[in-house]
Amino acid sequence: MTETKTSRIDDRYATNEKYTTLRGIHRDAQRHLSEVEWNYLWCGTGDEVTLRDNTAAFDRHRFVTPLFAGISNPDTRTNVLGLDLSFPAFIAPFGGEAAFHPGGHVAIGRAAEAVGIQQMVPVAASFPLEDIAAASSVASIFQMTFVGDEDAAVGLMERAKVAGYKYICVTYSPIRQWRERMMEDRFSIRGESGSANFGPGRSDPASLVELLEFTQPRWTWQQAARVIARAPLPCIVKGVTSVKDAHAALDAGAVGLYVSNYGGRTVDRTPAALDVLPSIRKSVGRDVPIIFDSGIRRGSDIATALALGADAVALGRLIALGLAADGEHGVRRTLELLQREFWTTLGHLGCSRVQDLSEAVLYRPELDTGR
């Protein structure tokens, strides 16, 4: 009897799950995608300096794990923007997702609902915004780019409100992105992304044309403020990477900020998103909701981002990997593994709840002076 108990004492990793780690999901995703599809998913712009810096910024941080202060069952639940989350994560609004699996954001939404987090849905999704909203109860934020006619932008927001979305996430695209992997592959996004929300019975395709062709001057903060004032839903602004833009977004009427450099996919040699997060949080104060993305690769990264000022993160590439690996199940398993690792990290840090995370959990050698 004693021998049996002893032999099973380290059996806690035994499982019948198809995927036991995110590494396995990553391997299957890369195996299922062609080289061209993989480059679309994993590339950055230029020399991909910012792409690498986004993840390296997390690697520079270390945790303080106090003795005799661990928590055996921390609570990962939180609420951001009035939305309940089983752990502090949203699905990021990435488009062209049917290139990775035909289920696209419909499957992603169902997986998010099963795990208990909320979904951001992009205008460039492979399905109409109404279809994605109908597939689950968690399609809560609709993301769109401020380009083209202002009335058309407001009309798209009205569609989102009717479909049941609760927020609009607005962003900005000044010009095309210099993605050399995709250029060498001669990749065409047009067949994979963007048109689902435009055309007869939907929104004016002129907005899509403008997003792709860049024939008109880019919007100013004054235009953004005018449309946010007309918006039928509260707006958050994505792409904030400086204190100056954080305050400009709030002055324009945003109710929350989305700190992001788009995963290094817009312009190279910009600062890592994590490096700008603390100064933005310090400047805007504790009461402004901040969502963060760019560089998240595991559950402990979520804890780091929250310690440095985010209220929640948004998951993009990791979700695309799950989708490519195994559709809805792959996404659900990705989220389960992230939540479990985040839970484990909280416990080791002595945090009984999400709100306990602060810079105090991050190692600073100058502060480790003994008594």
C-alpha positions in Angstrom: 0.0 0.0 0.0 2.8 2.4 0.9 4.7 1.5 -2.3 1.6 2.2 -4.4 1.1 5.6 -2.8 4.8 6.5 -3.3 4.8 5.5 -6.9 1.9 7.9 -7.6 3.1 10.8 -5.6 4.6 12.6 -8.6 1.7 11.7 -11.0 0.3 15.2 -11.2 1.4 15.7 -14.8 -0.5 12.6 -16.0 -3.4 13.6 -18.3 -5.4 12.4 -21.3 -5.5 15.8 -22.8 -4.3 16.1 -26.4 -2.2 19.2 -25.6 -0.4 19.4 -22.3 1.5 22.6 -23.0 1.5 25.6 -25.4 4.6 24.1 -27.0 2.6 21.2 -28.3 0.0 23.6 -29.7 2.7 25.7 -31.4 4.3 22.6 -33.0 0.9 21.4 -34.4 0.0 24.8 -35.7 3.3 25.1 -37.6 2.9 21.6 -38.9 -0.6 22.3 -40.2 0.2 25.6 -41.9 2.2 26.2 -45.1 5.3 28.3 -44.9 3.4 31.2 -46.5 0.6 30.9 -43.9 3.1 30.6 -41.1 4.9 33.7 -42.2 1.6 35.6 -42.3 0.9 34.5 -38.7 4.4 35.0 -37.2 6.0 37.9 -39.1 6.7 41.4 -38.0 7.8 44.4 -40.1 11.2 45.3 -41.4 14.0 43.5 -39.6 11.4 42.4 -36.9 13.3 44.2 -34.2 10.1 45.3 -32.4 8.7 41.8 -32.8 11.7 40.3 -30.9 11.8 43.2 -28.4 8.2 42.6 -27.4 9.0 39.2 -26.1 12.5 40.1 -24.8 10.9 42.8 -22.6 9.1 40.1 -20.7 12.3 38.1 -20.4 14.0 40.9 -18.6 11.7 40.8 -15.7 12.0 38.4 -12.7 9.6 37.6 -9.9 9.9 37.9 -6.1 8.6 34.6 -4.6 8.3 35.1 -0.8 8.8 32.1 1.5 5.7 31.0 3.6 3.5 33.4 1.7 2.2 31.2 -1.1 -1.5 30.9 -1.9 -2.9 27.5 -2.5 -6.0 28.5 -4.5 -5.8 32.1 -5.9 -8.8 33.6 -7.6 -8.1 34.5 -11.2 -11.4 36.2 -11.9 -11.6 39.9 -12.6 -13.9 42.5 -14.2 -12.7 45.0 -16.8 -14.9 47.6 -18.5 -17.8 46.0 -16.6 -17.1 42.7 -18.4 -16.6 39.5 -16.3 -13.4 37.5 -17.1 -12.4 34.1 -15.6 -8.9 35.4 -15.9 -7.6 38.8 -17.1 -7.6 38.2 -20.8 -9.6 39.1 -24.0 -9.4 37.6 -27.5 -7.4 40.2 -29.5 -9.0 41.6 -32.7 -6.9 39.9 -35.4 -8.3 39.5 -38.9 -7.8 37.0 -41.7 -8.2 34.2 -39.2 -9.9 31.8 -41.7 -6.4 31.4 -43.2 -5.6 29.4 -40.1 -8.8 27.4 -39.8 -12.2 27.7 -41.5 -14.0 28.1 -38.1 -12.4 31.5 -37.7 -13.7 33.9 -35.1 -16.9 31.9 -34.8 -15.0 29.0 -33.3 -12.8 31.4 -31.3 -15.9 33.0 -29.7 -17.2 29.6 -28.7 -13.9 28.6 -27.1 -13.7 32.0 -25.3 -17.3 31.5 -24.0 -16.4 28.0 -22.7 -13.5 29.3 -20.7 -15.2 32.5 -19.5 -13.4 35.4 -21.2 -14.6 38.0 -23.7 -13.9 38.4 -27.4 -12.8 41.4 -29.5 -14.0 41.1 -33.1 -12.1 42.9 -35.9 -13.7 44.6 -38.9 -11.2 42.4 -40.9 -12.6 39.2 -39.6 -13.5 36.4 -42.0 -17.1 36.4 -40.9 -19.7 39.3 -40.7 -19.8 40.9 -37.2 -23.4 39.8 -36.8 -22.5 36.1 -37.4 -19.7 36.2 -34.9 -21.9 37.9 -32.3 -24.6 35.3 -32.8 -22.2 32.4 -32.2 -21.6 33.1 -28.6 -22.4 35.5 -25.7 -18.9 37.0 -25.4 -18.4 39.0 -28.6 -18.5 42.2 -26.6 -16.0 44.6 -28.3 -16.0 45.4 -32.0 -12.7 46.8 -33.4 -12.6 49.1 -36.5 -10.0 51.3 -38.2 -10.8 55.1 -38.4 -10.4 55.7 -42.2 -12.6 57.1 -44.9 -16.0 58.8 -44.4 -17.0 59.7 -40.9 -20.7 58.9 -41.5 -19.7 55.4 -42.8 -17.7 54.8 -39.6 -20.6 55.7 -37.4 -22.8 53.5 -39.5 -20.5 50.5 -38.9 -20.7 51.3 -35.2 -24.5 51.3 -35.3 -24.4 47.8 -36.9 -22.2 46.6 -34.0 -24.6 48.0 -31.4 -27.6 46.3 -33.1 -25.7 43.0 -33.1 -25.2 43.3 -29.3 -21.6 44.5 -28.9 -21.0 46.7 -25.8 -17.9 48.6 -26.8 -16.1 49.9 -29.9 -12.3 49.6 -30.1 -11.0 52.2 -32.5 -7.6 52.2 -34.1 -5.6 53.9 -36.9 -3.6 52.9 -40.0 -1.5 55.6 -41.5 0.0 53.6 -44.4 0.8 50.1 -45.5 3.0 47.8 -43.4 6.5 46.8 -44.6 6.2 43.0 -43.9 9.1 41.5 -45.8 8.2 37.8 -45.2 4.8 38.5 -46.8 6.4 40.5 -49.6 8.8 37.7 -50.5 5.9 35.2 -50.4 3.8 37.6 -52.6 1.0 37.0 -50.0 -2.4 38.4 -50.8 -4.6 39.3 -47.9 -7.5 40.3 -50.0 -8.8 36.8 -50.5 -8.6 36.0 -46.7 -9.7 39.1 -44.9 -11.8 42.2 -44.8 -14.7 41.8 -47.2 -17.1 39.9 -44.9 -18.4 43.1 -43.4 -18.7 45.1 -46.6 -21.0 45.0 -49.7 -24.7 44.7 -50.4 -26.8 44.7 -47.2 -23.7 45.5 -45.1 -21.4 48.5 -44.9 -20.2 50.7 -47.8 -17.2 48.9 -49.4 -15.6 52.4 -49.9 -14.3 52.1 -46.4 -12.6 48.8 -47.2 -11.1 50.2 -50.4 -9.7 53.2 -48.4 -8.3 50.9 -45.8 -6.4 49.0 -48.5 -5.6 51.8 -51.0 -4.8 54.9 -48.8 -6.1 57.5 -51.2 -7.3 60.1 -48.6 -5.5 62.0 -45.9 -5.3 60.1 -42.6 -7.7 61.0 -39.8 -6.6 63.5 -37.2 -7.4 63.4 -33.4 -10.0 66.1 -34.1 -11.9 63.7 -36.5 -11.5 60.9 -34.1 -13.0 63.0 -31.3 -16.0 64.0 -33.5 -16.8 60.3 -34.3 -16.3 59.1 -30.8 -18.7 61.8 -29.7 -21.3 60.4 -32.2 -20.6 56.8 -31.4 -23.6 54.8 -30.2 -21.3 52.8 -27.9 -18.4 53.8 -25.6 -15.0 53.6 -27.3 -11.5 52.4 -26.3 -8.5 53.4 -28.4 -6.0 50.8 -29.5 -2.3 51.5 -30.5 -1.4 53.7 -27.5 2.4 53.6 -27.0 3.1 56.9 -25.3 1.9 59.1 -22.5 1.1 61.8 -25.1 -1.2 59.6 -27.1 -2.8 58.1 -23.9 -3.9 61.6 -22.9 -4.9 62.5 -26.5 -7.2 59.4 -26.6 -8.8 60.2 -23.3 -9.3 63.8 -24.4 -10.9 62.5 -27.5 -13.5 60.7 -25.4 -12.1 57.2 -24.9 -13.3 55.4 -21.9 -10.3 53.0 -21.9 -6.8 52.5 -23.5 -5.4 49.6 -25.4 -1.6 49.7 -25.1 -0.2 47.9 -28.2 2.3 48.2 -31.0 0.3 45.6 -32.9 2.7 42.8 -32.1 5.5 44.5 -34.1 3.4 44.2 -37.3 3.0 47.9 -38.1 6.4 49.7 -38.1 9.7 48.4 -36.9 12.0 49.8 -34.3 9.3 51.2 -32.0 9.6 50.5 -28.3 8.5 47.2 -26.8 4.9 47.7 -25.7 5.7 46.4 -22.2 8.4 49.1 -21.8 6.0 51.9 -22.3 3.2 50.5 -20.1 4.4 51.6 -16.7 4.7 55.3 -17.6 1.3 55.3 -19.2 -0.3 53.8 -16.1 1.5 56.2 -13.9 0.4 59.2 -15.9 -3.3 58.4 -16.4 -3.9 57.0 -12.9 -5.3 53.8 -11.6 -8.9 54.4 -12.6 -8.5 54.3 -16.4 -8.9 50.8 -17.8 -5.9 49.6 -19.7 -5.8 46.5 -22.0 -2.4 45.4 -23.2 -1.0 43.2 -26.0 2.2 42.6 -27.9 4.7 39.9 -26.7 2.4 37.7 -24.5 3.6 34.1 -24.9 2.6 32.4 -21.6 0.5 32.8 -18.4 3.4 34.2 -16.4 3.6 37.0 -19.0 0.0 38.0 -18.1 1.1 38.4 -14.5 4.0 40.6 -15.5 1.8 42.8 -17.7 -0.7 43.3 -14.8 2.1 44.0 -12.3 3.3 46.8 -14.6 -0.1 48.4 -15.0 -2.5 46.6 -17.3 -5.9 45.5 -16.1 -6.1 42.7 -18.7 -4.2 41.5 -21.7 -5.5 40.6 -25.2 -4.3 37.4 -26.9 -3.7 37.3 -30.6 -0.9 35.1 -32.0 -1.4 32.5 -29.2 -5.1 32.2 -30.2 -4.2 32.0 -33.9 -1.8 29.1 -33.0 -4.6 27.3 -31.1 -6.9 27.8 -34.1 -4.4 26.5 -36.5 -3.5 23.5 -34.3 -7.0 22.2 -33.7 -9.8 24.8 -34.4 -12.2 25.5 -31.5 -10.6 22.8 -29.3 -7.2 24.2 -29.9 -8.3 27.7 -28.9 -10.1 26.4 -25.8 -7.0 24.4 -24.7 -4.7 27.4 -25.3 -6.9 29.5 -23.0 -7.1 26.7 -20.4 -3.3 26.4 -20.3 -2.8 30.1 -20.0 -5.3 30.4 -17.2 -3.7 27.5 -15.3 -0.2 28.9 -15.6 -1.4 32.4 -14.6 -3.1 30.7 -11.6 0.1 28.9 -10.7 2.1 32.2 -11.0 -0.3 34.0 -8.7 0.0 31.4 -6.1 3.8 31.4 -6.1 3.8 35.2 -5.8 1.6 35.2 -2.8 -1.3 36.9 -4.6 -4.8 35.6 -3.5 -6.5 37.6 -6.3 -5.7 39.5 -9.5 -5.9 42.8 -7.8 -2.9 41.9 -5.6 -0.5 42.1 -8.5 1.7 45.2 -8.5 5.3 46.1 -9.2 6.1 44.7 -5.7 6.0 41.2 -7.2 8.9 42.1 -9.6 12.5 41.7 -8.5 14.4 45.0 -8.1 18.0 44.3 -6.8 18.3 47.8 -5.5 15.3 47.2 -3.2 16.6 43.9 -1.9 18.5 45.3 1.0 17.7 42.8 3.7 15.8 44.2 6.7 
